[in-house]
């Protein structure tokens, strides 16, 4: 191969600007590497910035502060039983690397000034499984002061201009119906007022985490360029990646890389053609518009293998008037609600992990129309609990057909085109479960995770009867937080080719890769936790590779 000519050279080129990409940039810069981050859109932060911002980090170093005990063995046991055998995406080596690296990332980020916040009460999604825990593994960062980034923060995707934490949400959703909810509401107000009084511009949730990451990256000298998508990687005669081509507002540039290229561009949730091909639907995603599979295609073009392309981080979502989907978590889990298919029958545990409910909708639709389904609620659901979709304006939702209201269930059935006898039988049976506190059909309310979003004053926190009008039905679709499938990578985040061998100099992490979590969702932050860890691991390996090359 002729000698390559470059427009510029860096040690590590990072594509994307979410948790995976920024974690790689920080870890590399912390090792002394020169790092350039390129983001395809005009906003940075990726899906992470508009997420809840939690990280599932088993056996993190501050577990003892919560009075809880965890261990690598316990975490591995839990991952094994919940994930099962899904092939090389979640190999033994990748699971072990994830668990072993959590404490290192945790301590390194703390050393660099990132302040962690612990979620003591947020359970694993299957806390009753071997190795599962009823809280402690989910973490997040403290709210971020946007003033640290000055005008640069205006290009962030952050959406929560208030110091809200993921650990607040479960209590705030019942702030006017329970004492502990009211107390947390008061704490949140106090935190907000303190921020105002001290002149800070505080952001919470995913915007807080990406804000901390971006500020740290900038402080370490990382350069970030927006509107600069990666389009291809360049290899040498041995097949190793030695650079990349990116498109800039001024044209195509060739950037040489001494340590490698990290792909952290997200998944393909907004690529309708790919969604139809791999999922059978165009998708109802909460991911941002730039989630088009660009990095995955770059990897494929370089000879990479892919896996889990038929899956996503599914979740029941309420269809909004603009065609977008509002991810539903507490609404479907709170009592006085059920989810039914278009025939009026229940088909799942409404309080289960969102990915399980999403899978259930897709599976049900194979035999009974369930895309869309309906979440039916009664008066107490509306009065006692927060409904995020309803906050967008019930009038608009009703006009769009996303919410249907009626004074009686029989009238509601007619408006929904359901057989009244079928819906009546469903509700009668469900109300009987509410009286006994045991859901004999789907075990709703059996686990600590089910109960996390619910009303502790009830016999079963998740079971409240459907009996008091007016009644509302919310149109439910199989939404997602992003896609699960992508490039196959090893325990060092190296991209693997179709023969299972690493493509030297090419790394990937986050939703650009086939998830180490397989087809499930072990706990809150099972997207961002591994994205952070494998972004870190890839950068560390690239740094070691550079050292060996220069010797």
C-alpha positions in Angstrom: 0.0 0.0 0.0 1.3 3.5 -0.9 2.2 5.8 2.0 -1.0 7.3 3.4 -1.5 11.1 3.4 -3.5 12.6 6.1 -5.2 16.0 6.7 -4.3 15.6 10.3 -3.2 12.9 12.8 -4.2 12.1 16.4 -3.6 9.1 18.7 -7.2 8.1 19.1 -10.2 9.2 17.0 -13.5 8.7 18.7 -16.8 8.7 16.8 -19.9 9.7 18.8 -20.5 11.7 21.9 -22.5 9.6 24.3 -21.4 7.6 27.3 -19.3 5.1 25.3 -17.6 7.7 23.2 -16.8 10.2 25.9 -15.7 7.5 28.3 -13.2 6.3 25.7 -12.0 9.9 25.1 -11.5 10.5 28.9 -9.7 7.2 29.5 -7.4 7.8 26.5 -6.7 11.4 27.4 -6.0 10.3 31.0 -3.3 8.0 29.6 -1.7 11.0 27.8 -3.1 10.3 24.3 -4.2 13.1 21.9 -7.9 12.5 21.3 -10.4 13.9 18.7 -14.1 13.3 19.1 -16.3 13.6 16.0 -20.1 13.8 16.3 -22.4 13.4 13.3 -25.1 15.8 14.5 -25.1 19.4 15.7 -25.8 18.2 19.3 -23.5 16.2 21.6 -24.5 13.6 24.3 -26.2 11.0 22.2 -28.9 8.8 23.6 -27.2 9.1 27.0 -28.0 12.8 27.3 -31.8 12.2 27.0 -31.9 9.1 29.2 -32.3 8.6 32.9 -28.6 8.7 33.2 -28.2 5.6 35.4 -25.4 3.1 35.3 -25.7 -0.6 36.3 -22.4 -1.1 38.1 -22.3 -4.3 40.2 -19.7 -4.5 43.0 -18.8 -0.8 42.8 -16.5 0.4 45.6 -19.1 2.4 47.6 -21.5 -0.6 48.0 -20.5 -0.8 51.6 -21.7 2.7 52.3 -25.2 1.4 51.5 -24.8 -1.5 54.0 -25.0 -3.9 51.1 -22.7 -6.7 50.1 -21.8 -7.6 46.5 -19.0 -9.5 44.9 -17.7 -10.4 41.4 -19.0 -14.0 41.9 -22.5 -12.8 42.9 -22.6 -10.4 40.0 -21.5 -13.0 37.5 -24.0 -15.5 38.9 -26.8 -13.0 38.3 -25.6 -12.1 34.8 -25.4 -15.8 33.9 -28.9 -16.7 35.1 -30.6 -13.6 33.6 -28.7 -13.4 30.3 -28.1 -17.0 29.5 -26.2 -18.2 26.4 -26.6 -15.6 23.6 -23.3 -16.3 21.8 -20.1 -14.2 21.6 -21.8 -10.8 22.3 -22.0 -11.9 25.9 -19.0 -14.3 26.2 -17.6 -15.4 29.5 -14.6 -13.1 28.9 -16.8 -10.0 28.2 -18.9 -10.6 31.3 -15.8 -11.0 33.5 -14.2 -7.9 31.9 -17.3 -5.8 32.6 -17.5 -6.9 36.3 -13.8 -6.6 36.9 -13.6 -3.1 35.4 -16.5 -1.5 37.2 -14.4 -0.6 40.3 -11.6 0.8 38.1 -13.9 3.1 36.1 -15.7 4.1 39.3 -12.5 5.1 41.1 -10.9 6.8 38.0 -14.0 8.9 37.3 -14.1 9.9 41.0 -10.4 10.8 40.8 -11.1 13.0 37.8 -13.8 14.9 39.7 -17.0 13.2 38.7 -19.3 12.9 41.7 -21.3 9.7 42.0 -24.7 9.4 43.6 -26.0 6.1 44.8 -29.4 4.6 44.3 -29.8 2.5 47.4 -33.4 1.3 46.8 -33.4 0.7 43.0 -33.6 -3.1 42.7 -32.1 -5.2 40.0 -34.8 -6.0 37.5 -34.9 -9.7 38.6 -34.0 -9.4 42.3 -35.4 -12.8 43.1 -32.9 -14.6 40.8 -29.7 -16.1 42.1 -27.2 -13.2 42.6 -29.9 -10.6 42.3 -30.0 -7.6 44.7 -32.8 -5.5 46.0 -30.8 -2.3 45.5 -27.4 -0.7 45.4 -26.1 -1.6 41.9 -27.6 1.3 40.1 -25.7 4.6 40.3 -25.7 8.0 38.7 -24.0 11.3 39.0 -24.9 14.3 41.0 -26.6 17.1 39.1 -24.3 19.0 36.7 -23.8 22.8 36.7 -24.1 23.7 33.0 -22.1 26.9 33.6 -19.0 24.8 33.8 -19.2 24.4 30.0 -20.2 27.9 29.2 -21.6 28.4 25.7 -20.6 24.9 24.7 -23.4 23.5 26.8 -26.0 25.0 24.4 -25.2 22.3 22.0 -25.9 19.5 24.5 -28.9 17.2 24.1 -29.6 17.5 27.8 -33.4 17.8 28.5 -33.7 18.1 32.3 -32.9 21.7 33.4 -33.5 20.8 37.0 -31.4 18.7 39.6 -33.6 15.6 39.2 -32.0 12.2 39.9 -33.2 8.8 38.7 -33.4 7.9 42.4 -36.0 10.7 42.8 -38.4 9.5 40.2 -40.0 6.5 41.9 -41.0 8.7 44.9 -41.9 11.8 43.0 -44.4 9.9 40.9 -46.4 9.5 44.0 -45.5 12.8 45.7 -49.2 13.7 46.4 -50.3 10.2 47.4 -47.7 9.0 50.0 -45.7 10.4 52.8 -42.3 9.3 51.5 -43.2 10.7 48.1 -44.1 14.1 49.6 -40.8 14.1 51.5 -38.8 13.4 48.4 -40.7 16.1 46.6 -39.7 18.5 49.4 -36.0 17.4 49.1 -36.1 18.0 45.3 -37.6 21.5 45.7 -34.9 22.3 48.3 -32.2 21.0 46.0 -33.5 23.2 43.2 -33.8 26.3 45.3 -30.3 25.8 46.6 -29.0 25.6 43.1 -30.7 28.9 42.2 -29.4 30.6 45.3 -25.8 29.6 44.6 -26.1 30.8 41.0 -25.8 27.3 39.4 -27.6 26.1 36.4 -28.2 22.5 37.4 -29.2 19.7 35.0 -30.1 16.1 36.1 -30.6 12.6 34.7 -28.7 11.8 31.5 -27.8 15.4 30.9 -25.9 15.4 34.2 -23.8 12.4 33.3 -22.9 13.6 29.8 -22.3 17.0 31.2 -19.8 15.6 33.7 -18.2 13.5 31.0 -17.9 16.4 28.5 -16.5 18.8 31.1 -13.9 16.2 32.2 -13.0 15.5 28.6 -12.5 19.2 27.8 -10.4 19.6 31.0 -8.2 16.8 29.7 -7.7 18.6 26.4 -10.0 16.5 24.2 -11.2 18.3 21.1 -14.8 17.8 20.0 -16.2 18.6 16.6 -19.9 18.5 15.7 -21.5 17.9 12.3 -18.6 15.6 11.5 -19.8 12.0 10.8 -17.3 9.2 10.3 -17.8 7.4 7.0 -15.1 4.9 6.7 -11.9 3.6 8.3 -8.6 3.2 6.5 -6.4 0.1 6.9 -2.8 -0.7 6.2 -1.5 -3.7 4.3 -1.8 -5.9 7.4 -5.5 -5.1 7.8 -5.0 -2.8 10.9 -7.0 0.4 11.1 -4.7 3.4 10.8 -7.1 6.2 10.2 -10.6 7.2 9.1 -12.5 9.4 6.7 -14.9 12.0 8.2 -17.3 14.4 6.5 -17.0 18.0 7.6 -19.0 21.1 6.6 -15.9 21.8 4.4 -15.7 18.4 2.8 -14.1 15.0 3.4 -11.1 14.8 5.7 -8.7 11.9 6.2 -7.5 11.6 9.8 -4.6 9.3 10.7 -4.7 7.5 14.0 -1.7 6.1 15.8 -3.6 4.2 18.5 -6.9 3.4 16.8 -10.5 4.4 16.1 -13.3 4.0 18.6 -16.9 3.7 17.3 -19.4 4.9 19.8 -22.0 6.3 17.5 -25.1 4.5 18.9 -27.4 2.0 17.3 -29.8 2.2 14.4 -33.1 3.0 16.2 -33.9 5.8 13.7 -33.0 3.8 10.6 -36.4 2.8 9.3 -35.1 0.6 6.6 -32.9 -1.4 9.0 -35.7 -1.5 11.5 -38.1 -3.0 9.0 -35.5 -5.5 7.9 -34.4 -6.6 11.4 -37.4 -5.9 13.6 -40.4 -6.0 11.3 -41.5 -2.6 12.4 -40.2 0.9 11.7 -39.9 1.5 15.4 -41.2 3.9 18.0 -37.9 5.0 19.5 -36.9 7.4 22.2 -33.3 7.6 20.7 -32.2 10.8 19.0 -32.5 11.4 15.2 -28.8 10.7 14.6 -29.2 7.0 15.7 -28.9 5.7 12.1 -26.4 2.9 12.4 -23.6 4.8 10.8 -20.9 3.3 13.0 -22.2 -0.2 12.6 -22.1 0.3 8.8 -18.5 1.6 9.0 -17.6 -1.5 11.0 -19.4 -3.8 8.5 -17.5 -2.2 5.7 -14.3 -2.9 7.5 -15.1 -6.6 7.7 -16.8 -6.7 11.1 -19.3 -9.3 12.2 -22.6 -8.4 13.9 -25.1 -10.0 16.2 -28.4 -9.4 18.0 -29.6 -7.2 15.2 -33.2 -8.4 15.7 -33.4 -7.0 19.2 -33.7 -3.7 21.0 -34.0 -2.1 24.4 -37.8 -2.4 24.1 -40.4 -0.9 26.4 -44.1 -0.1 26.4 -44.5 3.5 25.2 -47.4 5.9 24.8 -47.9 7.1 21.2 -47.8 10.8 21.2 -49.6 13.2 18.8 -46.5 14.0 16.8 -45.9 10.3 16.1 -43.1 10.0 18.7 -43.4 7.6 21.6 -43.2 8.5 25.4 -41.5 5.7 27.2 -43.6 4.4 30.0 -42.2 3.1 33.3 -44.2 4.0 36.4 -47.5 4.6 34.6 -47.9 1.0 33.6 -46.7 -0.3 36.9 -48.8 1.9 39.2 -52.0 0.3 40.5 -55.4 1.0 39.0 -54.1 0.2 35.5 -53.9 -2.7 33.2 -52.5 -3.3 29.6 -54.7 -5.2 27.2 -54.4 -6.2 23.5 -56.9 -5.1 20.9 -59.3 -7.9 21.9 -59.4 -6.6 25.5 -57.3 -9.3 27.1 -54.3 -9.0 29.4 -51.1 -10.8 28.2 -48.3 -9.8 30.6 -47.1 -8.6 33.9 -47.5 -4.8 33.4 -45.0 -4.1 36.2 -42.2 -6.2 34.8 -39.0 -4.8 33.4 -39.7 -2.6 30.4 -37.8 -4.9 28.0 -40.0 -7.8 29.1 -43.2 -5.9 28.5 -41.8 -4.8 25.1 -41.0 -8.4 24.2 -44.5 -9.5 25.4 -46.2 -7.0 23.1 -44.2 -8.1 20.1 -44.8 -11.8 20.9 -48.6 -11.3 21.6 -48.9 -9.5 18.2 -48.0 -12.7 16.4 -51.3 -14.2 17.5 -53.6 -11.4 18.6 -53.3 -7.8 17.4 -51.3 -5.9 20.1 -49.5 -3.2 18.1 -51.0 -1.1 19.3 -52.3 -2.2 22.8 -54.1 -0.1 25.4 -53.3 0.8 28.9 -56.6 1.3 30.7 -56.7 3.4 33.9 -59.3 4.6 36.3 -59.8 7.8 38.3 -57.4 7.0 41.1 -54.5 6.3 38.7 -54.9 9.9 37.4 -55.3 11.5 40.8 -52.6 9.7 42.7 -49.7 9.2 40.3 -47.6 11.1 37.8 -48.3 10.4 34.1 -45.6 11.9 32.0 -47.6 11.6 28.7 -50.6 13.3 30.2 -48.4 16.2 31.2 -47.9 16.9 27.5 -51.6 17.8 27.2 -54.6 15.5 27.4 -56.4 17.5 24.8 -53.8 16.9 22.2 -53.6 13.2 23.1 -57.4 12.8 22.8 -57.5 14.7 19.5 -54.8 12.4 18.1 -56.6 9.2 19.3 -53.8 8.4 21.7 -56.1 8.8 24.7 -59.7 7.6 24.8 -62.0 8.5 27.7 -65.3 7.3 28.8 -67.5 7.4 31.9 -68.1 3.7 31.9 -66.0 0.7 30.9 -68.7 -0.5 28.6 -68.6 2.8 26.8 -64.8 2.7 26.7 -65.0 -0.8 25.1 -67.3 0.5 22.4 -65.0 3.4 21.7 -62.0 1.1 21.5 -63.8 -1.4 19.2 -63.5 -4.2 21.8 -66.1 -6.9 22.7 -67.6 -5.7 26.0 -67.9 -9.2 27.3 -64.2 -9.8 26.8 -63.1 -6.6 28.4 -65.6 -7.1 31.3 -64.3 -10.6 32.0 -60.7 -9.3 31.9 -61.4 -6.5 34.4 -63.6 -8.7 36.7 -60.8 -11.3 36.9 -58.1 -8.6 37.5 -60.2 -6.9 40.2 -60.5 -10.2 42.0 -56.7 -10.4 42.1 -56.6 -6.9 43.6 -58.9 -8.1 46.4 -56.6 -11.1 47.2 -53.3 -9.3 46.5 -52.1 -12.1 44.2 -52.1 -11.9 40.4 -52.7 -15.5 39.5 -52.2 -15.0 35.8 -48.9 -13.0 35.5 -47.6 -12.6 39.1 -47.7 -8.8 39.0 -46.3 -7.3 42.2 -44.4 -10.4 43.3 -40.9 -8.9 43.2 -39.1 -5.9 44.7 -38.7 -4.5 41.2 -42.4 -4.7 40.5 -43.1 -3.0 43.9 -40.6 -0.2 43.3 -43.2 1.7 41.2 -46.4 1.2 43.1 -48.4 2.2 46.2 -47.1 0.6 49.4 -50.3 1.3 51.2 -52.1 -1.4 49.1 -52.1 -5.1 49.9 -50.2 -5.6 46.6 -48.5 -2.2 45.7 -49.1 -2.9 42.0 -52.7 -4.1 42.1 -55.5 -1.6 42.2 -59.0 -2.4 40.9 -60.4 -0.9 37.7 -63.8 0.3 38.9 -64.1 4.1 39.3 -64.8 6.3 36.3 -64.0 8.2 34.4 -61.7 5.7 32.6 -58.9 6.4 30.2 -57.1 4.3 27.7 -53.6 5.2 26.5 -52.4 3.8 23.1 -49.4 1.6 23.8 -46.7 0.7 21.2 -43.5 -1.3 21.5 -41.1 1.6 21.9 -37.4 1.4 22.7 -34.5 3.2 24.2 -32.3 2.2 21.3 -31.3 -1.0 19.5 -29.3 -3.9 21.0 -27.6 -5.3 17.9 -24.4 -4.2 16.4 -20.7 -5.0 16.0 -19.3 -8.0 17.8 -16.5 -7.0 20.1 -14.2 -8.8 22.6 -13.3 -8.2 26.2 -11.0 -5.3 25.1 -13.8 -3.7 23.0 -11.9 -4.7 19.9 -14.2 -5.2 16.9 -14.2 -8.8 15.6 -14.3 -9.8 12.0 -16.5 -12.5 10.5 -13.8 -15.1 11.4 -13.9 -14.0 15.1 -10.5 -12.3 15.0 -9.9 -8.8 16.2 -9.6 -6.0 13.6 -6.4 -4.3 15.0 -6.9 -0.7 15.8 -10.7 -0.7 15.6 -12.8 -0.5 18.8 -16.5 -0.1 19.6 -18.7 0.3 22.6 -22.3 1.2 23.6 -25.2 0.6 21.3 -22.9 0.4 18.3 -22.1 -3.1 19.6 -24.0 -6.3 20.2 -24.9 -6.0 23.9 -23.0 -7.9 26.7 -26.5 -8.0 28.3 -27.8 -10.2 25.5 -31.6 -10.0 25.1 -32.4 -8.9 28.6 -32.0 -6.0 31.0 -30.5 -7.0 34.3 -30.9 -3.7 36.1 -31.3 0.1 35.7 -28.4 1.4 33.6 -27.6 -1.8 31.8 -27.1 0.3 28.6 -25.0 3.1 30.0 -23.0 1.0 32.5 -21.5 -1.3 29.9 -21.1 1.6 27.4 -19.0 3.4 30.0 -17.0 0.3 30.9 -16.2 -0.9 27.4 -15.5 2.6 26.1 -12.9 2.8 28.9 -11.5 -0.7 28.2 -11.2 0.1 24.5 -9.2 3.3 25.2 -6.9 1.5 27.7 -6.2 -1.2 25.1 -5.6 1.4 22.4 -3.2 3.2 24.7 -1.3 0.0 25.3 -1.2 -0.7 21.6 0.3 2.7 21.0 3.0 2.1 23.6 3.9 -1.2 21.9 4.0 0.4 18.5 6.3 3.2 19.5 8.8 1.0 21.3 
